[in-house]
Amino acid sequence: FTYLQQLPVDYIKIDGSFIRNLTERSDDHLIVKAMADIAHGLGKKTVAEFVEQQSSLDLLARYGVDYAQGYYIGQPQPWSNEMLSRSRFERPPA
């Protein structure tokens, strides 16, 4: 927890090993909810990886996880640095 307090990051990614069986494992429920609560308490956003079904997405929403990624959301797409300049992450002109 000390490292989490000191890390200069805005997002904490929740490993897919906790998400993959989220709907079947009560210990994964507990861990994911705790991670989301701690991250939010520290002013950070959360990203869950390996979301592969609606039921997992529903639980993540209930726990307050901010973002999800995985095959249920969409398949990975190839990209290039050119695409990055056209992305929504580009800073608006001043």
C-alpha distances in whole Angstrom, upper triangle without the diagonal:
4,5,5,6,9,10,13,14,15,15,12,15,15,16,20,20,18,21,24,24,23,26,27,24,22,19,18,19,16,14,15,15,12,10,13,12,9,10,13,12,10,14,13,16,15,18,19,21,24,25,29,30,30,29,26,26,27,24,22,23,23,19,20,18,20,22,23,24,27,30,31,30,32,33,32,34,35,35,36,35,38,37,33,36,37,34,32,29,32,32,35,38,38
4,5,5,6,9,12,14,16,16,14,17,17,19,23,23,21,24,27,28,26,30,30,27,26,23,22,23,20,17,18,19,15,14,16,15,12,12,15,13,11,15,14,17,18,20,21,23,27,28,32,33,34,32,29,29,30,27,25,27,27,23,22,21,22,24,25,27,29,33,33,32,34,35,33,36,37,36,36,35,38,37,34,36,37,34,33,30,32,32,35,38,37
4,5,5,6,10,11,14,14,12,14,15,17,21,21,20,22,25,27,25,29,30,27,26,23,22,23,21,17,18,19,16,14,16,16,12,12,15,14,12,14,13,16,16,18,20,21,24,26,30,31,32,31,28,28,29,27,24,26,26,23,22,20,21,22,23,24,27,30,31,30,32,32,30,33,33,32,33,32,35,34,31,33,34,31,30,27,30,29,33,35,35
4,5,5,9,9,11,11,9,12,13,15,19,19,18,20,23,25,23,26,28,25,24,21,20,20,18,15,15,16,13,11,12,13,9,8,11,11,8,11,10,12,13,15,17,19,22,23,27,29,29,28,25,25,26,24,21,22,23,19,18,17,17,19,20,22,24,28,29,27,29,30,28,31,32,31,32,31,33,32,29,31,32,29,28,25,27,27,30,33,33
4,6,8,10,11,12,11,15,16,19,22,23,21,23,27,28,26,29,31,28,27,24,22,23,21,18,18,18,15,13,14,13,10,9,11,10,7,10,10,13,15,17,20,22,25,26,30,32,32,31,28,27,28,26,23,24,24,21,19,18,19,21,23,24,27,31,31,30,32,33,31,33,34,33,34,32,35,34,30,32,34,30,29,26,28,28,30,33,32
4,6,9,11,13,13,16,18,20,24,24,23,25,28,30,28,32,33,30,29,27,25,26,24,21,21,21,18,16,17,17,13,12,14,13,10,12,12,15,16,19,21,23,27,28,32,34,34,33,30,29,31,28,25,27,27,24,22,21,21,22,24,26,28,32,33,31,33,33,31,33,34,32,33,31,34,33,29,31,33,30,28,25,27,27,30,32,31
4,6,9,10,10,13,15,17,21,22,21,23,26,28,27,30,32,29,29,26,24,25,23,20,19,20,18,15,16,17,13,11,14,14,10,12,10,13,14,16,18,20,24,25,29,31,32,31,28,27,29,27,23,25,26,23,21,19,19,20,21,22,25,29,30,28,29,30,28,30,30,29,29,27,30,29,26,27,29,27,25,22,24,24,27,29,29
4,7,9,11,14,17,19,22,24,24,25,28,30,28,32,34,31,31,28,26,27,25,22,21,22,20,17,17,18,15,13,14,15,11,11,10,13,14,16,19,21,24,26,30,32,32,32,29,27,29,28,24,25,27,24,22,20,18,19,21,22,25,29,30,28,29,30,27,29,29,27,27,25,28,27,23,25,27,24,23,19,21,20,24,26,25
4,6,8,11,14,16,19,21,21,21,24,27,25,29,31,29,28,26,24,24,23,20,19,19,18,15,15,16,14,11,12,14,10,10,7,9,11,12,16,17,21,22,26,28,28,29,25,24,26,25,21,22,24,21,19,16,15,15,18,19,22,25,26,24,25,26,24,25,26,24,25,23,26,24,21,22,24,21,20,17,19,19,22,24,25
4,7,10,13,16,19,22,20,21,24,26,24,27,30,28,28,26,23,23,22,20,18,18,17,14,13,14,13,9,10,12,9,8,5,6,9,11,14,16,20,21,24,26,26,27,23,21,23,22,19,19,21,18,16,14,12,13,15,17,20,24,24,22,23,25,23,24,25,24,24,23,25,23,20,21,23,19,18,15,17,17,20,23,23
4,6,10,13,15,18,17,17,20,22,21,24,26,25,24,23,20,20,20,17,14,15,15,12,11,13,12,8,10,12,10,9,5,5,5,7,10,13,16,17,21,23,23,23,20,18,20,19,15,16,18,16,14,11,9,10,12,13,17,20,21,19,20,22,20,22,23,22,23,22,25,23,20,22,22,19,17,15,18,18,21,25,25
4,6,9,12,15,14,14,17,19,18,21,23,21,21,19,16,17,17,14,11,13,12,9,9,11,10,7,10,12,10,10,7,6,5,6,9,11,14,16,19,21,22,22,18,17,19,18,14,16,17,14,13,10,10,10,12,13,16,20,20,19,20,21,20,22,24,23,25,24,27,25,22,24,25,22,20,18,21,22,25,28,29
4,6,9,11,11,11,14,17,15,19,21,19,20,18,15,16,16,13,11,13,13,9,10,13,12,10,12,15,14,14,10,9,6,5,6,7,11,12,16,18,19,19,16,15,18,16,13,15,17,14,13,10,10,9,9,10,12,16,17,16,17,18,17,20,21,21,23,23,26,24,21,24,25,21,20,18,22,23,26,29,31
4,6,8,7,8,11,13,12,15,17,16,16,14,11,12,13,10,7,10,11,8,8,12,12,10,13,15,15,16,12,11,7,6,5,6,9,11,14,16,17,17,13,13,16,14,11,14,15,12,12,9,11,10,9,10,12,16,16,16,18,19,18,21,23,24,26,26,29,26,24,27,28,24,23,21,25,26,29,33,34
4,5,6,7,9,12,11,15,16,15,16,14,11,13,14,11,9,13,13,10,12,15,15,14,17,19,18,19,16,14,11,9,7,6,8,10,13,16,18,17,14,14,17,15,13,16,18,15,16,12,14,13,11,11,11,15,16,16,18,18,17,20,22,23,25,26,29,27,25,28,29,25,25,23,27,28,31,35,36
4,5,5,6,9,9,13,14,13,15,14,10,13,15,12,10,14,15,13,14,18,18,17,19,22,22,22,19,16,13,10,7,5,5,8,10,13,15,15,11,13,16,14,12,16,17,16,17,13,15,13,10,10,9,12,13,14,15,15,15,19,21,23,25,27,29,27,25,29,29,25,25,24,28,30,33,36,38
4,6,6,8,9,12,13,11,13,12,9,12,13,11,10,14,15,13,15,18,18,18,21,23,23,24,21,19,15,13,10,9,8,10,12,14,17,16,13,15,17,15,14,18,19,17,18,16,18,16,14,13,12,15,16,17,19,19,19,22,24,26,28,30,33,30,29,32,33,29,29,28,31,33,36,40,41
4,6,7,6,10,11,9,10,9,5,8,10,8,7,11,12,10,12,15,16,16,18,20,21,22,19,17,13,12,9,9,9,10,12,14,16,14,11,13,15,12,11,15,16,13,15,13,16,15,13,13,13,16,16,17,19,20,20,24,26,28,30,31,34,31,30,33,33,30,29,28,31,33,36,40,41
4,6,5,8,10,10,11,11,7,9,11,10,8,11,13,12,13,16,17,16,18,21,22,22,19,17,13,11,7,7,6,7,9,10,12,11,7,9,12,10,9,13,14,12,14,12,14,13,10,11,10,12,12,14,16,17,18,21,24,26,29,30,32,29,28,31,31,28,27,26,30,32,34,38,40
4,6,8,9,10,12,12,9,11,14,13,11,15,17,16,16,20,21,20,22,25,25,26,23,20,16,14,10,9,6,7,7,9,12,11,8,11,13,12,12,15,17,16,17,15,17,15,12,12,10,11,12,14,16,16,17,21,24,26,29,31,33,30,29,33,32,29,28,28,32,34,37,40,42
4,6,5,6,9,10,7,9,12,12,11,14,16,16,17,20,21,21,23,25,26,27,24,22,18,16,13,12,10,10,10,10,13,11,8,12,13,12,12,16,16,15,18,16,19,18,15,15,13,14,14,17,19,19,21,25,27,29,33,34,37,34,33,36,36,32,32,31,35,37,40,43,45
4,6,6,7,8,6,6,10,10,9,11,13,14,14,17,18,19,20,22,24,24,22,20,16,15,11,12,10,9,10,10,11,9,6,10,11,8,9,13,13,12,15,13,16,16,13,14,14,15,14,16,19,20,22,25,28,30,33,34,37,34,32,36,35,31,30,30,34,36,38,42,43
4,6,8,10,8,8,11,13,11,13,16,17,17,19,21,21,22,25,26,27,25,22,19,17,14,14,13,11,11,9,10,7,6,10,10,8,10,13,13,13,16,15,18,18,15,16,15,16,14,17,20,21,23,27,30,32,35,37,39,36,35,38,37,33,32,32,36,38,40,44,45
4,7,9,8,9,12,13,13,15,17,18,19,21,23,24,25,27,28,29,27,25,21,20,17,17,15,14,13,12,13,10,10,13,14,11,14,17,16,16,19,18,21,21,19,19,18,19,17,20,23,24,26,29,32,34,38,39,41,38,37,41,40,36,35,35,39,41,43,47,49
4,5,5,7,9,10,11,13,15,16,17,19,20,21,23,25,26,27,25,24,20,19,16,16,15,15,15,15,16,13,11,15,15,12,14,17,16,15,18,18,21,21,19,20,19,20,19,22,24,25,27,30,33,35,38,39,42,39,38,41,40,37,36,35,39,41,43,47,48
4,5,5,6,9,10,11,12,14,16,17,18,20,21,23,25,26,24,23,20,20,17,18,17,17,18,17,17,14,13,16,15,12,13,16,15,13,17,17,21,21,20,21,21,23,21,23,26,28,29,33,35,37,40,41,43,40,39,42,42,38,37,36,40,41,43,47,48
4,5,5,6,9,10,11,12,14,15,16,18,20,21,23,24,23,22,19,19,16,17,17,17,19,19,19,16,14,17,17,13,14,17,16,14,17,17,20,21,20,21,21,23,22,24,27,28,29,32,35,36,39,40,42,40,38,41,41,37,36,35,39,40,43,46,47
4,5,5,6,8,10,10,12,14,15,16,18,20,21,22,20,19,16,15,12,13,13,13,15,15,16,14,11,14,14,11,11,15,14,12,15,14,17,17,16,17,17,20,19,20,23,24,25,29,31,33,35,36,39,36,34,38,37,34,32,32,35,37,39,43,44
4,6,5,6,8,10,11,12,14,15,17,18,20,21,20,18,15,15,13,14,15,14,16,15,15,12,10,12,12,8,9,12,11,9,12,12,16,17,15,18,18,20,19,20,23,25,26,29,32,33,36,37,39,36,35,38,37,34,32,31,35,36,39,42,43
4,6,5,6,9,10,11,12,14,16,16,18,20,19,18,15,16,14,17,17,17,19,19,19,16,14,15,15,11,12,14,12,10,13,13,17,18,18,20,21,23,22,23,26,28,28,32,35,36,38,39,41,38,36,39,39,35,34,33,36,37,39,43,44
4,6,5,6,9,10,10,12,14,15,16,18,17,16,13,14,12,14,15,16,18,19,19,17,14,16,16,12,12,15,14,11,13,12,16,17,16,18,19,22,21,22,25,26,26,30,32,33,35,36,38,36,34,37,37,33,32,30,34,35,37,41,42
4,5,5,6,9,10,11,12,14,15,17,15,13,10,11,9,11,13,13,16,16,16,14,11,12,13,10,8,11,11,8,10,9,12,13,13,15,16,19,18,19,22,23,23,27,29,30,32,33,35,33,31,34,33,30,28,27,31,32,34,38,39
4,5,5,6,9,10,11,12,14,15,14,13,11,12,11,14,16,15,18,18,17,15,12,13,13,9,8,10,9,5,8,8,12,14,14,17,19,22,20,20,24,26,26,29,32,32,35,35,37,35,32,35,35,31,29,28,32,32,35,38,39
4,5,5,6,8,10,10,12,14,13,13,11,14,13,16,18,18,21,21,21,19,16,16,16,13,12,14,12,9,10,11,14,16,17,19,21,24,23,23,26,28,28,31,33,34,36,36,38,36,33,36,36,32,30,29,32,33,35,39,39
4,5,5,6,8,10,11,12,11,10,8,10,10,13,16,16,20,20,20,19,16,16,17,13,11,13,13,9,10,9,12,13,14,17,19,22,22,21,24,25,25,28,30,30,32,32,35,32,30,32,33,29,27,26,29,30,32,36,36
4,6,5,6,8,10,11,9,8,6,9,10,13,16,15,19,19,19,17,14,14,14,12,9,10,11,7,7,6,9,11,12,15,18,21,20,19,22,24,24,27,29,30,32,31,34,31,29,31,31,27,25,24,27,28,30,33,34
4,6,5,6,9,10,10,10,9,13,13,17,20,19,22,22,22,20,17,17,17,14,12,12,12,8,8,9,11,14,16,19,22,25,24,23,26,28,28,31,33,33,35,35,37,34,31,34,34,30,28,26,29,30,32,35,35
4,5,5,6,9,9,10,10,13,14,18,20,21,24,25,24,23,20,19,20,17,15,16,15,11,11,11,13,15,17,20,23,26,26,25,27,29,29,31,33,33,34,34,36,34,31,33,34,30,28,26,29,29,32,35,35
4,5,5,6,5,6,7,10,12,15,19,19,23,23,23,22,19,18,19,17,14,15,15,12,10,9,10,13,15,18,20,24,24,22,25,27,26,28,30,30,31,30,33,30,27,30,30,26,24,22,25,25,28,31,31
4,5,5,5,6,8,12,14,17,21,20,24,24,23,22,20,18,18,17,14,14,14,11,9,9,9,13,15,19,22,25,24,23,25,28,27,29,31,31,32,31,33,31,28,30,30,26,24,22,25,25,27,30,30
4,5,7,10,11,15,17,21,24,23,27,27,26,25,23,21,21,19,17,17,16,13,12,12,13,16,19,22,25,29,28,26,29,31,31,33,35,34,35,34,37,34,31,33,33,30,27,25,28,27,29,32,32
4,6,9,11,15,17,20,24,24,28,28,28,27,24,23,23,21,18,19,19,16,14,14,14,17,19,22,25,29,28,27,29,31,30,32,33,32,33,32,34,32,29,31,32,28,26,23,26,25,28,30,30
4,7,10,14,17,20,23,23,27,28,27,27,24,22,23,21,18,18,18,16,13,13,12,15,18,21,24,28,27,25,27,29,28,30,32,30,31,30,32,30,27,28,29,25,23,21,23,22,24,27,27
4,7,10,13,16,20,20,24,25,24,24,21,19,21,19,16,16,17,14,12,11,10,12,15,17,21,24,24,22,24,26,25,27,28,27,28,27,29,27,24,26,26,23,20,18,21,21,23,26,26
4,7,10,13,17,17,20,21,21,21,18,16,18,16,13,13,15,12,10,8,6,8,11,14,17,21,20,18,20,22,22,24,25,24,26,25,27,25,22,24,24,20,18,16,19,20,22,25,26
4,7,10,13,13,17,18,18,18,15,13,15,14,10,11,13,11,8,5,5,6,8,11,14,18,18,16,18,20,19,22,24,24,25,25,27,25,22,25,25,21,19,17,21,22,24,28,29
4,6,10,10,14,16,16,16,13,12,14,13,10,11,14,12,10,7,6,5,5,7,11,14,14,13,15,16,16,18,20,21,23,23,25,22,20,23,23,19,18,16,20,21,24,28,29
4,7,7,11,12,13,14,10,9,12,11,8,10,13,11,11,7,8,6,5,6,8,12,12,11,14,15,15,18,21,21,24,25,27,24,22,25,25,21,20,19,23,25,27,31,33
4,6,9,12,13,14,11,10,14,13,11,13,16,15,14,11,11,9,6,5,6,9,10,10,12,12,12,16,18,19,22,23,25,23,21,25,24,21,20,20,23,25,28,32,34
4,6,9,12,13,9,10,14,13,12,15,17,16,17,13,14,11,8,6,4,7,8,9,11,11,12,15,18,20,23,25,27,24,23,27,26,23,23,22,26,28,31,34,37
4,6,8,9,6,7,10,11,9,12,14,14,15,12,13,10,7,6,4,6,6,7,10,11,13,16,19,21,24,26,28,25,24,27,26,23,22,22,26,28,31,34,36
4,7,9,7,8,11,12,12,14,16,17,18,15,16,14,10,9,6,5,4,7,9,10,13,16,20,22,25,28,29,26,26,29,28,25,24,25,28,31,33,37,39
4,6,6,7,9,10,11,13,15,16,17,15,17,14,11,11,9,8,6,9,11,13,16,19,23,25,28,30,32,28,28,31,30,27,26,27,30,33,35,38,41
4,5,5,6,9,10,10,12,14,15,14,15,14,11,12,11,11,7,9,12,15,18,21,24,26,30,32,33,29,29,32,30,27,26,27,30,32,34,38,40
4,5,5,6,9,10,11,13,14,14,16,15,13,14,13,13,10,12,16,18,21,24,27,29,33,34,36,32,32,35,33,30,28,29,33,35,36,40,42
4,5,5,6,9,10,11,12,11,13,12,10,11,11,12,10,11,14,17,19,22,25,27,30,32,34,30,29,32,31,28,26,27,30,32,34,38,40
4,5,5,6,9,10,11,9,11,10,8,10,10,11,9,9,13,16,18,21,24,25,29,30,31,28,27,30,28,25,23,24,28,29,31,35,37
4,5,5,6,9,10,10,12,12,11,13,14,15,12,12,16,19,21,24,28,29,32,33,35,31,30,33,31,28,26,26,30,32,33,37,38
4,5,5,6,9,9,12,12,11,14,15,16,14,15,18,21,23,26,29,30,33,34,36,33,31,34,33,29,27,27,31,33,34,38,39
4,5,5,6,5,8,9,8,11,13,15,13,13,16,19,20,23,27,27,30,31,33,29,28,31,30,26,24,24,28,29,31,35,36
4,5,5,6,8,9,9,13,15,17,14,13,17,20,22,24,28,28,31,32,33,30,28,30,29,25,23,23,27,28,30,33,35
4,5,8,10,12,13,16,18,20,17,17,21,24,25,28,31,32,35,35,37,33,32,34,33,29,27,27,30,31,33,36,38
4,6,9,11,12,16,18,20,18,18,21,24,25,28,31,31,34,34,36,33,31,33,33,29,26,26,30,30,32,36,37
4,6,9,11,15,17,20,18,17,20,23,24,27,29,29,32,32,34,30,28,31,30,26,23,23,26,27,29,32,33
4,6,8,11,14,17,16,14,18,20,21,23,26,26,28,29,30,27,25,28,27,23,21,20,24,25,27,31,32
4,7,11,14,17,16,14,16,19,19,21,24,24,26,26,27,24,22,24,24,20,18,17,21,21,23,27,28
4,7,10,14,13,10,13,15,15,18,20,20,23,23,25,21,20,22,21,18,16,15,19,20,22,26,28
4,7,10,9,7,10,12,13,16,19,19,22,23,25,21,20,23,22,18,17,17,21,23,25,29,30
4,7,8,6,8,9,9,12,15,16,19,21,22,19,18,22,21,17,17,17,20,23,25,29,31
4,5,5,6,7,8,12,15,17,20,22,24,20,20,23,23,19,19,20,23,26,28,32,34
4,5,5,5,8,11,14,17,21,23,24,21,21,25,24,21,21,22,25,28,30,33,36
4,6,8,11,14,17,20,23,25,26,23,23,26,25,22,21,22,26,29,30,34,37
4,7,10,12,16,17,21,23,24,20,20,23,21,18,18,19,22,25,27,30,33
4,6,9,12,14,18,20,21,18,18,21,20,17,17,18,21,24,26,30,33
4,6,10,13,16,19,20,17,18,21,20,17,18,19,22,26,28,31,34
4,7,9,13,16,17,14,15,18,18,15,17,17,20,23,26,29,32
4,6,10,13,14,11,13,16,15,13,15,16,18,22,24,27,30
4,7,11,12,10,11,15,14,13,16,17,18,22,24,26,30
4,7,8,6,8,11,11,10,14,14,15,19,21,23,26
4,5,5,7,9,10,11,14,14,14,18,20,22,25
4,5,5,7,9,10,13,12,12,15,17,19,22
4,5,6,7,9,13,13,11,15,16,18,21
4,5,5,6,10,10,10,14,16,17,21
4,5,5,8,8,7,11,13,15,19
4,6,9,8,6,9,11,12,16
4,7,8,7,10,11,13,16
4,5,6,9,11,14,17
4,5,8,9,13,16
4,6,9,12,15
4,6,9,12
4,6,9
4,6
4
